Amino acid sequence: MGLDDKIENKAQEATGEAKQTIGEATDDKELQAEGKADQRSANLKQAGQKIKDAFRRK
């Protein structure tokens, strides 16, 4: 996984966490859901990159 991809995925994950937290604090269900979706998307991207990296090493 490239360093740029890692940084981008972590940033998306952090943004999602922030959105979720703000949504919870303000009782904004839509923002909470958007935050969770951002986190899931980032985690899926990270998992895909890890799988690619594992196959490259073999």
MARTI-546246 format. One record per atom (N, C-alpha, C, O): residue in three letters; atom name; x, y, z. Coordinates in pm, 1 decimal, padded with zeros to 6 digits, m for minus. Layout:
// MARTI-546246
rest: ALA | atom: CA | u: X | v: Y | w: Z
...
***
This chain:
// MARTI-546246
rest: MET | atom: N | u: 00086.4 | v: m00116.1 | w: 00000.0
rest: MET | atom: CA | u: 00000.0 | v: 00000.0 | w: 00000.0
rest: MET | atom: C | u: 00090.4 | v: 00121.5 | w: 00000.0
rest: MET | atom: O | u: 00185.4 | v: 00129.9 | w: 00077.8
rest: GLY | atom: N | u: 00060.0 | v: 00215.2 | w: m00087.8
rest: GLY | atom: CA | u: 00138.7 | v: 00336.5 | w: m00095.2
rest: GLY | atom: C | u: 00113.7 | v: 00426.9 | w: 00023.8
rest: GLY | atom: O | u: 00006.5 | v: 00425.8 | w: 00084.3
rest: LEU | atom: N | u: 00214.3 | v: 00504.4 | w: 00055.4
rest: LEU | atom: CA | u: 00202.8 | v: 00595.2 | w: 00169.4
rest: LEU | atom: C | u: 00088.9 | v: 00694.6 | w: 00148.6
rest: LEU | atom: O | u: 00017.2 | v: 00727.2 | w: 00243.2
rest: ASP | atom: N | u: 00071.7 | v: 00742.5 | w: 00026.6
rest: ASP | atom: CA | u: m00037.2 | v: 00836.5 | w: m00001.8
rest: ASP | atom: C | u: m00172.7 | v: 00773.5 | w: 00027.2
rest: ASP | atom: O | u: m00260.8 | v: 00838.1 | w: 00084.0
rest: ASP | atom: N | u: m00189.4 | v: 00646.7 | w: m00012.2
rest: ASP | atom: CA | u: m00315.4 | v: 00576.7 | w: 00013.4
rest: ASP | atom: C | u: m00339.6 | v: 00560.4 | w: 00162.6
rest: ASP | atom: O | u: m00451.5 | v: 00579.6 | w: 00210.3
rest: LYS | atom: N | u: m00234.7 | v: 00524.8 | w: 00236.5
rest: LYS | atom: CA | u: m00248.2 | v: 00507.2 | w: 00380.7
rest: LYS | atom: C | u: m00292.1 | v: 00636.7 | w: 00447.3
rest: LYS | atom: O | u: m00381.3 | v: 00637.2 | w: 00532.2
rest: ILE | atom: N | u: m00229.0 | v: 00745.5 | w: 00408.2
rest: ILE | atom: CA | u: m00262.0 | v: 00875.8 | w: 00466.3
rest: ILE | atom: C | u: m00405.9 | v: 00914.6 | w: 00432.4
rest: ILE | atom: O | u: m00480.8 | v: 00960.7 | w: 00518.6
rest: GLU | atom: N | u: m00442.8 | v: 00895.7 | w: 00307.4
rest: GLU | atom: CA | u: m00578.1 | v: 00931.1 | w: 00263.5
rest: GLU | atom: C | u: m00683.4 | v: 00848.5 | w: 00338.3
rest: GLU | atom: O | u: m00785.7 | v: 00902.2 | w: 00380.9
rest: ASN | atom: N | u: m00658.4 | v: 00718.7 | w: 00354.2
rest: ASN | atom: CA | u: m00753.6 | v: 00632.5 | w: 00423.5
rest: ASN | atom: C | u: m00764.9 | v: 00668.2 | w: 00570.9
rest: ASN | atom: O | u: m00874.9 | v: 00669.8 | w: 00626.2
rest: LYS | atom: N | u: m00652.4 | v: 00696.7 | w: 00634.6
rest: LYS | atom: CA | u: m00656.0 | v: 00735.2 | w: 00775.9
rest: LYS | atom: C | u: m00727.5 | v: 00869.1 | w: 00794.0
rest: LYS | atom: O | u: m00800.6 | v: 00888.5 | w: 00891.1
rest: ALA | atom: N | u: m00706.0 | v: 00960.6 | w: 00700.2
rest: ALA | atom: CA | u: m00773.5 | v: 01090.6 | w: 00707.3
rest: ALA | atom: C | u: m00924.1 | v: 01072.4 | w: 00692.5
rest: ALA | atom: O | u: m01001.8 | v: 01136.0 | w: 00763.7
rest: GLN | atom: N | u: m00965.5 | v: 00985.7 | w: 00600.0
rest: GLN | atom: CA | u: m01107.8 | v: 00960.5 | w: 00580.9
rest: GLN | atom: C | u: m01167.4 | v: 00895.0 | w: 00705.9
rest: GLN | atom: O | u: m01278.9 | v: 00927.3 | w: 00746.9
rest: GLU | atom: N | u: m01093.0 | v: 00804.5 | w: 00764.6
rest: GLU | atom: CA | u: m01139.8 | v: 00738.8 | w: 00886.5
rest: GLU | atom: C | u: m01154.9 | v: 00840.6 | w: 01000.4
rest: GLU | atom: O | u: m01254.7 | v: 00839.0 | w: 01072.4
rest: ALA | atom: N | u: m01056.5 | v: 00928.0 | w: 01016.1
rest: ALA | atom: CA | u: m01061.6 | v: 01029.7 | w: 01121.5
rest: ALA | atom: C | u: m01176.5 | v: 01127.7 | w: 01098.4
rest: ALA | atom: O | u: m01244.2 | v: 01168.5 | w: 01192.7
rest: THR | atom: N | u: m01197.5 | v: 01164.4 | w: 00973.9
rest: THR | atom: CA | u: m01308.7 | v: 01253.7 | w: 00940.5
rest: THR | atom: C | u: m01441.3 | v: 01187.0 | w: 00975.9
rest: THR | atom: O | u: m01531.5 | v: 01250.4 | w: 01030.8
rest: GLY | atom: N | u: m01451.4 | v: 01059.1 | w: 00943.8
rest: GLY | atom: CA | u: m01573.2 | v: 00984.7 | w: 00977.7
rest: GLY | atom: C | u: m01597.6 | v: 00979.1 | w: 01126.9
rest: GLY | atom: O | u: m01710.8 | v: 00994.9 | w: 01172.7
rest: GLU | atom: N | u: m01491.2 | v: 00956.4 | w: 01203.2
rest: GLU | atom: CA | u: m01504.8 | v: 00953.6 | w: 01348.6
rest: GLU | atom: C | u: m01551.6 | v: 01088.9 | w: 01401.7
rest: GLU | atom: O | u: m01636.4 | v: 01096.0 | w: 01490.7
rest: ALA | atom: N | u: m01495.8 | v: 01195.0 | w: 01346.4
rest: ALA | atom: CA | u: m01534.8 | v: 01329.6 | w: 01389.7
rest: ALA | atom: C | u: m01681.6 | v: 01357.0 | w: 01356.6
rest: ALA | atom: O | u: m01755.8 | v: 01409.8 | w: 01439.4
rest: LYS | atom: N | u: m01722.2 | v: 01321.0 | w: 01236.0
rest: LYS | atom: CA | u: m01862.6 | v: 01341.7 | w: 01196.2
rest: LYS | atom: C | u: m01956.0 | v: 01263.9 | w: 01287.3
rest: LYS | atom: O | u: m02059.0 | v: 01315.7 | w: 01330.7
rest: GLN | atom: N | u: m01920.3 | v: 01140.6 | w: 01316.1
rest: GLN | atom: CA | u: m02004.4 | v: 01058.6 | w: 01402.5
rest: GLN | atom: C | u: m02014.6 | v: 01119.8 | w: 01541.9
rest: GLN | atom: O | u: m02123.6 | v: 01127.4 | w: 01598.5
rest: THR | atom: N | u: m01903.0 | v: 01162.9 | w: 01596.5
rest: THR | atom: CA | u: m01901.9 | v: 01222.3 | w: 01730.4
rest: THR | atom: C | u: m01983.7 | v: 01350.9 | w: 01734.5
rest: THR | atom: O | u: m02061.4 | v: 01372.7 | w: 01827.4
rest: ILE | atom: N | u: m01966.1 | v: 01435.1 | w: 01634.5
rest: ILE | atom: CA | u: m02043.2 | v: 01560.3 | w: 01629.5
rest: ILE | atom: C | u: m02191.8 | v: 01529.1 | w: 01612.6
rest: ILE | atom: O | u: m02276.6 | v: 01592.9 | w: 01675.0
rest: GLY | atom: N | u: m02222.8 | v: 01431.0 | w: 01528.2
rest: GLY | atom: CA | u: m02361.6 | v: 01390.8 | w: 01510.0
rest: GLY | atom: C | u: m02425.0 | v: 01341.6 | w: 01638.6
rest: GLY | atom: O | u: m02540.8 | v: 01371.7 | w: 01667.5
rest: GLU | atom: N | u: m02347.9 | v: 01265.4 | w: 01716.0
rest: GLU | atom: CA | u: m02399.4 | v: 01217.7 | w: 01844.8
rest: GLU | atom: C | u: m02420.3 | v: 01333.1 | w: 01941.5
rest: GLU | atom: O | u: m02519.7 | v: 01336.4 | w: 02014.0
rest: ALA | atom: N | u: m02327.2 | v: 01427.5 | w: 01942.8
rest: ALA | atom: CA | u: m02336.5 | v: 01540.5 | w: 02035.2
rest: ALA | atom: C | u: m02452.8 | v: 01632.8 | w: 02002.0
rest: ALA | atom: O | u: m02513.2 | v: 01692.2 | w: 02091.3
rest: THR | atom: N | u: m02484.1 | v: 01644.5 | w: 01873.3
rest: THR | atom: CA | u: m02590.7 | v: 01735.5 | w: 01830.4
rest: THR | atom: C | u: m02720.1 | v: 01662.1 | w: 01797.8
rest: THR | atom: O | u: m02816.9 | v: 01723.1 | w: 01752.5
rest: ASP | atom: N | u: m02721.4 | v: 01530.7 | w: 01821.0
rest: ASP | atom: CA | u: m02837.5 | v: 01446.4 | w: 01791.3
rest: ASP | atom: C | u: m02876.1 | v: 01454.6 | w: 01643.6
rest: ASP | atom: O | u: m02994.3 | v: 01455.6 | w: 01609.3
rest: ASP | atom: N | u: m02774.6 | v: 01460.4 | w: 01556.6
rest: ASP | atom: CA | u: m02794.4 | v: 01466.4 | w: 01411.6
rest: ASP | atom: C | u: m02770.5 | v: 01326.2 | w: 01355.7
rest: ASP | atom: O | u: m02656.6 | v: 01286.3 | w: 01331.4
rest: LYS | atom: N | u: m02879.1 | v: 01252.7 | w: 01335.8
rest: LYS | atom: CA | u: m02870.4 | v: 01113.5 | w: 01291.5
rest: LYS | atom: C | u: m02807.0 | v: 01101.7 | w: 01153.0
rest: LYS | atom: O | u: m02734.4 | v: 01006.2 | w: 01125.7
rest: GLU | atom: N | u: m02834.2 | v: 01197.8 | w: 01066.5
rest: GLU | atom: CA | u: m02778.6 | v: 01194.5 | w: 00931.0
rest: GLU | atom: C | u: m02626.1 | v: 01208.7 | w: 00934.7
rest: GLU | atom: O | u: m02555.7 | v: 01137.1 | w: 00863.4
rest: LEU | atom: N | u: m02575.6 | v: 01298.7 | w: 01015.8
rest: LEU | atom: CA | u: m02431.0 | v: 01318.5 | w: 01028.2
rest: LEU | atom: C | u: m02365.0 | v: 01195.9 | w: 01092.4
rest: LEU | atom: O | u: m02254.4 | v: 01157.3 | w: 01054.7
rest: GLN | atom: N | u: m02433.4 | v: 01136.2 | w: 01188.5
rest: GLN | atom: CA | u: m02382.4 | v: 01013.8 | w: 01249.0
rest: GLN | atom: C | u: m02367.7 | v: 00904.2 | w: 01144.1
rest: GLN | atom: O | u: m02264.4 | v: 00837.6 | w: 01136.5
rest: ALA | atom: N | u: m02470.0 | v: 00886.5 | w: 01065.0
rest: ALA | atom: CA | u: m02468.4 | v: 00782.8 | w: 00961.8
rest: ALA | atom: C | u: m02360.1 | v: 00810.3 | w: 00857.7
rest: ALA | atom: O | u: m02292.0 | v: 00718.4 | w: 00812.4
rest: GLU | atom: N | u: m02344.9 | v: 00935.4 | w: 00820.7
rest: GLU | atom: CA | u: m02241.4 | v: 00972.3 | w: 00723.7
rest: GLU | atom: C | u: m02102.2 | v: 00942.2 | w: 00779.8
rest: GLU | atom: O | u: m02014.5 | v: 00894.1 | w: 00708.0
rest: GLY | atom: N | u: m02083.2 | v: 00970.7 | w: 00907.2
rest: GLY | atom: CA | u: m01955.8 | v: 00942.4 | w: 00972.0
rest: GLY | atom: C | u: m01924.9 | v: 00793.6 | w: 00975.0
rest: GLY | atom: O | u: m01812.5 | v: 00751.7 | w: 00947.2
rest: LYS | atom: N | u: m02025.6 | v: 00714.3 | w: 01008.9
rest: LYS | atom: CA | u: m02007.8 | v: 00569.0 | w: 01011.2
rest: LYS | atom: C | u: m01975.9 | v: 00516.8 | w: 00871.0
rest: LYS | atom: O | u: m01891.3 | v: 00428.8 | w: 00854.8
rest: ALA | atom: N | u: m02043.6 | v: 00571.1 | w: 00770.6
rest: ALA | atom: CA | u: m02019.4 | v: 00528.4 | w: 00632.9
rest: ALA | atom: C | u: m01877.1 | v: 00563.3 | w: 00589.3
rest: ALA | atom: O | u: m01811.0 | v: 00483.4 | w: 00523.0
rest: ASP | atom: N | u: m01830.7 | v: 00680.7 | w: 00625.8
rest: ASP | atom: CA | u: m01693.3 | v: 00721.0 | w: 00593.5
rest: ASP | atom: C | u: m01592.4 | v: 00625.2 | w: 00657.7
rest: ASP | atom: O | u: m01494.0 | v: 00585.8 | w: 00595.0
rest: GLN | atom: N | u: m01617.9 | v: 00589.3 | w: 00781.5
rest: GLN | atom: CA | u: m01527.9 | v: 00498.4 | w: 00852.5
rest: GLN | atom: C | u: m01527.1 | v: 00360.2 | w: 00787.1
rest: GLN | atom: O | u: m01421.2 | v: 00300.4 | w: 00768.6
rest: ARG | atom: N | u: m01645.2 | v: 00310.2 | w: 00752.6
rest: ARG | atom: CA | u: m01653.5 | v: 00179.0 | w: 00687.4
rest: ARG | atom: C | u: m01581.4 | v: 00179.7 | w: 00554.5
rest: ARG | atom: O | u: m01508.8 | v: 00085.8 | w: 00521.8
rest: SER | atom: N | u: m01601.1 | v: 00284.7 | w: 00478.3
rest: SER | atom: CA | u: m01536.0 | v: 00296.1 | w: 00348.0
rest: SER | atom: C | u: m01384.0 | v: 00296.3 | w: 00362.4
rest: SER | atom: O | u: m01314.1 | v: 00227.5 | w: 00287.9
rest: ALA | atom: N | u: m01334.0 | v: 00372.2 | w: 00456.1
rest: ALA | atom: CA | u: m01189.3 | v: 00378.3 | w: 00479.4
rest: ALA | atom: C | u: m01135.8 | v: 00242.7 | w: 00523.6
rest: ALA | atom: O | u: m01029.3 | v: 00199.9 | w: 00479.0
rest: ASN | atom: N | u: m01209.0 | v: 00175.8 | w: 00610.6
rest: ASN | atom: CA | u: m01165.0 | v: 00045.2 | w: 00659.3
rest: ASN | atom: C | u: m01163.9 | v: m00058.4 | w: 00547.5
rest: ASN | atom: O | u: m01073.8 | v: m00142.1 | w: 00541.6
rest: LEU | atom: N | u: m01262.7 | v: m00053.5 | w: 00459.1
rest: LEU | atom: CA | u: m01265.3 | v: m00146.1 | w: 00346.1
rest: LEU | atom: C | u: m01148.1 | v: m00121.1 | w: 00252.1
rest: LEU | atom: O | u: m01086.3 | v: m00215.4 | w: 00202.7
rest: LYS | atom: N | u: m01118.1 | v: 00005.1 | w: 00227.8
rest: LYS | atom: CA | u: m01004.0 | v: 00038.5 | w: 00142.7
rest: LYS | atom: C | u: m00874.2 | v: m00012.4 | w: 00204.3
rest: LYS | atom: O | u: m00788.7 | v: m00066.9 | w: 00134.5
rest: GLN | atom: N | u: m00860.0 | v: 00005.6 | w: 00335.1
rest: GLN | atom: CA | u: m00739.4 | v: m00040.3 | w: 00403.7
rest: GLN | atom: C | u: m00728.0 | v: m00192.5 | w: 00395.7
rest: GLN | atom: O | u: m00619.1 | v: m00245.4 | w: 00373.2
rest: ALA | atom: N | u: m00837.9 | v: m00261.7 | w: 00413.6
rest: ALA | atom: CA | u: m00836.0 | v: m00408.1 | w: 00406.7
rest: ALA | atom: C | u: m00797.8 | v: m00454.3 | w: 00266.5
rest: ALA | atom: O | u: m00719.2 | v: m00547.7 | w: 00251.2
rest: GLY | atom: N | u: m00853.0 | v: m00389.5 | w: 00164.8
rest: GLY | atom: CA | u: m00819.2 | v: m00424.1 | w: 00026.8
rest: GLY | atom: C | u: m00672.0 | v: m00403.2 | w: m00002.2
rest: GLY | atom: O | u: m00608.9 | v: m00485.7 | w: m00068.4
rest: GLN | atom: N | u: m00617.7 | v: m00294.3 | w: 00046.4
rest: GLN | atom: CA | u: m00476.1 | v: m00266.7 | w: 00024.3
rest: GLN | atom: C | u: m00388.4 | v: m00368.4 | w: 00097.6
rest: GLN | atom: O | u: m00283.8 | v: m00408.3 | w: 00046.3
rest: LYS | atom: N | u: m00430.0 | v: m00410.1 | w: 00216.0
rest: LYS | atom: CA | u: m00353.0 | v: m00509.9 | w: 00290.7
rest: LYS | atom: C | u: m00351.8 | v: m00643.8 | w: 00217.9
rest: LYS | atom: O | u: m00250.2 | v: m00713.3 | w: 00216.5
rest: ILE | atom: N | u: m00463.8 | v: m00679.6 | w: 00158.2
rest: ILE | atom: CA | u: m00470.0 | v: m00803.6 | w: 00081.4
rest: ILE | atom: C | u: m00377.5 | v: m00795.2 | w: m00039.4
rest: ILE | atom: O | u: m00304.2 | v: m00889.7 | w: m00068.7
rest: LYS | atom: N | u: m00381.0 | v: m00683.0 | w: m00108.9
rest: LYS | atom: CA | u: m00291.5 | v: m00663.8 | w: m00223.7
rest: LYS | atom: C | u: m00145.8 | v: m00675.2 | w: m00180.1
rest: LYS | atom: O | u: m00065.6 | v: m00740.9 | w: m00246.4
rest: ASP | atom: N | u: m00112.3 | v: m00611.7 | w: m00069.5
rest: ASP | atom: CA | u: 00025.2 | v: m00615.1 | w: m00017.8
rest: ASP | atom: C | u: 00067.0 | v: m00757.9 | w: 00017.1
rest: ASP | atom: O | u: 00180.9 | v: m00797.3 | w: m00008.0
rest: ALA | atom: N | u: m00025.1 | v: m00835.5 | w: 00075.0
rest: ALA | atom: CA | u: 00007.5 | v: m00972.2 | w: 00112.8
rest: ALA | atom: C | u: 00039.2 | v: m01057.2 | w: m00009.8
rest: ALA | atom: O | u: 00129.8 | v: m01140.4 | w: m00005.6
rest: PHE | atom: N | u: m00034.1 | v: m01036.9 | w: m00118.4
rest: PHE | atom: CA | u: m00009.0 | v: m01113.9 | w: m00239.9
rest: PHE | atom: C | u: 00119.9 | v: m01068.8 | w: m00309.0
rest: PHE | atom: O | u: 00187.2 | v: m01149.3 | w: m00373.5
rest: ARG | atom: N | u: 00153.2 | v: m00945.0 | w: m00296.2
rest: ARG | atom: CA | u: 00277.1 | v: m00894.1 | w: m00357.0
rest: ARG | atom: C | u: 00399.9 | v: m00952.0 | w: m00288.2
rest: ARG | atom: O | u: 00502.4 | v: m00975.0 | w: m00352.4
rest: ARG | atom: N | u: 00389.8 | v: m00975.5 | w: m00158.6
rest: ARG | atom: CA | u: 00503.8 | v: m01025.1 | w: m00081.0
rest: ARG | atom: C | u: 00533.3 | v: m01172.3 | w: m00108.9
rest: ARG | atom: O | u: 00645.5 | v: m01218.3 | w: m00087.8
rest: LYS | atom: N | u: 00434.3 | v: m01245.1 | w: m00155.7
rest: LYS | atom: CA | u: 00453.1 | v: m01390.3 | w: m00178.1
rest: LYS | atom: C | u: 00519.1 | v: m01418.4 | w: m00310.0
rest: LYS | atom: O | u: 00542.0 | v: m01534.5 | w: m00344.1
***
